[in-house]
């Protein structure tokens, strides 16, 4: 089982009020608590992806993706140097950042890529849209580079320029496809403290 919220002590954020109320049935309340405690459960049961043939399937995490999720739970800044382009890492990053922002107040999370792309933003948007209402905070602002929620949390979608992100006061950062960054840009990010490299 994933460590979920117990693993987030490094974030120094306040856990989002998990919105239990007497108007919800017991099954819905139990599902809310399970998702709150375990991002793997949240991802496998509620995060949908857009697939050209299968429509909107749920994800069943394989061993590699589960290991990646564990790495995400243990570190606040992630560099992905994995050359395996078909392991679904970007999907896991997007799903985890959505889970984080659904259940943490005032979290500023970001996923950066070599150049700004709508791929990650669209993946998060699809995942959010298809969450049941009892799991989602309301959005207060959406544009092509940002999704902001009513709990004060937001996800920023950016290019690989550290100057774009370092002034944002990030709680959590993923550098996707890092192996494609220029050597100069890689050095800039590796100089930045508290970065965890996934190989």
Buried (B, 14 or more C-beta within 10 A) or exposed (E): EBBBBEBBEEBEBEEBEBBEEEEBEEEBBEBBEBBBBBBBBBBBBBBBBBEEEEEEEEBEBEEBBBEBBBBBBEBBBBBBBBEEEEBBBBBBBBBBBBBBBBBBBBBBBBBBBBEBBEBBBBBBBBBBEBBEEBBBBEBEEEEEBBBBBEBBBBBBBBBBBBEBBEEBEBBBBBBBBBEBBEEEBBEBBEEBEEBEBBE
